[in-house]
Amino acid sequence: MEQVAEKDSFSPGWLYVAWFLALAGTVGSLFFSEVMLYPPCVLCWYQRIALYPLVVTIAIGIATRDTSVVKYSLPLCLIGLVIAFYHNLLYFGIIPESITPCTEGVPCNAKQVELLGFITIPLMALGGFVSIAVCLLLSRKKN
């Protein structure tokens, strides 16, 4: 009986925002690599591995009104967030270049985009993962 009441009170507002942010991040990353022809570095690929499934898992959670959507989406988001945080530390020179995993191909600190002089691709990824995580956590709050 409690499960039915819990499903009846399911309010996916924040989940819609999280889904939109994940979709925007996915489309944005594909735009940079496929349209602008900026090849992604190794850390960008790892972040994509964490980001792309969020579009599907959050959408399924919304469609099925699954209150457990946060349990299976938040870990992916947090993995991406940790990688994005590490990527920003490398990009801004806080961590030395010698410990970077990008030994072949595109360097992880390559400056490809800087909007407004400071918004970089790694910073956009970090902001996206933080925003998605906050939305997922806010969606868990009971009214």
C-alpha positions in Angstrom: 0.0 0.0 0.0 2.9 2.4 0.8 4.5 1.7 -2.6 1.3 2.8 -4.4 1.1 6.0 -2.3 4.8 6.7 -3.0 4.2 6.2 -6.8 1.2 8.4 -6.7 3.2 11.2 -5.1 6.0 10.8 -7.7 7.0 14.3 -8.9 9.6 14.2 -11.7 10.2 17.9 -12.0 13.9 17.9 -11.1 14.3 14.6 -13.0 13.2 16.5 -16.2 15.8 19.1 -15.5 18.5 16.4 -14.9 17.4 14.6 -18.1 17.6 17.9 -20.1 21.1 18.6 -18.8 22.3 15.1 -19.6 20.8 15.4 -23.1 22.4 18.9 -23.6 25.8 17.6 -22.5 25.5 14.6 -24.8 24.5 16.8 -27.8 27.1 19.4 -26.9 29.9 16.8 -26.7 28.9 15.3 -30.0 28.7 18.8 -31.5 32.3 19.6 -30.4 33.7 16.3 -31.8 31.6 15.7 -34.9 30.7 19.2 -36.1 33.6 21.4 -34.8 36.0 18.4 -35.3 37.7 18.8 -31.9 38.9 15.3 -31.0 38.2 14.3 -27.4 41.0 13.4 -25.1 41.0 10.3 -23.0 39.4 12.0 -20.0 36.7 13.4 -22.2 35.9 9.8 -23.4 35.6 8.6 -19.8 33.3 11.4 -19.0 31.2 10.6 -22.1 31.0 7.0 -20.9 29.4 8.3 -17.6 27.2 10.9 -19.3 25.6 9.2 -22.3 23.7 6.5 -20.3 22.2 9.1 -18.0 20.0 10.3 -20.9 18.5 6.8 -21.0 18.4 5.9 -17.3 16.8 9.2 -16.3 14.3 9.0 -19.2 13.3 5.4 -18.2 12.9 6.5 -14.5 10.6 9.3 -15.6 8.6 7.2 -18.0 8.1 4.3 -15.5 7.7 6.7 -12.5 10.5 4.8 -10.8 11.4 6.3 -7.5 14.7 4.4 -7.6 16.0 6.3 -10.6 18.4 8.2 -8.4 19.9 5.0 -7.1 21.0 3.9 -10.5 21.7 7.3 -12.1 23.6 9.1 -9.3 26.6 6.7 -9.3 27.2 7.3 -13.0 26.9 11.0 -12.4 29.3 11.0 -9.5 31.9 8.9 -11.5 31.7 11.5 -14.3 31.9 14.3 -11.7 35.1 12.9 -10.2 36.7 12.5 -13.7 35.6 16.0 -14.7 37.0 17.5 -11.4 40.3 15.7 -12.1 40.3 16.9 -15.7 39.9 20.5 -14.5 42.8 20.2 -12.1 44.9 19.0 -15.0 43.6 21.6 -17.4 44.2 24.6 -15.1 47.7 23.3 -14.1 46.9 22.4 -10.5 48.1 18.8 -11.1 51.3 18.4 -13.1 51.1 17.3 -16.7 53.4 14.4 -15.9 50.6 12.4 -14.2 48.1 12.9 -17.0 46.5 9.8 -18.6 46.6 11.5 -22.0 49.9 10.2 -23.3 48.8 9.6 -26.8 46.5 11.7 -29.1 45.0 14.9 -27.8 46.5 16.2 -24.6 44.0 16.6 -21.7 45.0 20.2 -21.2 44.6 21.2 -24.9 42.8 24.6 -25.2 40.1 24.1 -27.8 37.3 26.3 -26.5 37.3 29.2 -24.0 33.9 30.9 -23.9 34.0 34.3 -22.2 37.7 33.7 -21.6 37.3 31.1 -18.9 34.5 28.6 -19.7 36.3 25.5 -21.1 35.1 22.1 -22.3 36.3 20.5 -19.0 34.6 23.2 -17.0 31.3 22.8 -18.9 31.5 19.0 -18.2 32.1 19.7 -14.5 29.2 22.1 -14.3 27.0 19.7 -16.1 27.8 16.8 -13.8 27.4 19.0 -10.7 24.0 20.3 -11.9 22.7 16.8 -12.8 23.8 15.5 -9.4 22.0 18.3 -7.6 18.9 17.8 -9.6 18.9 14.0 -8.9 19.4 14.7 -5.1 16.6 17.4 -5.2 14.2 14.9 -6.9 14.6 12.6 -3.8 13.1 15.2 -1.4 9.7 14.3 -0.1 7.0 17.0 -0.3 
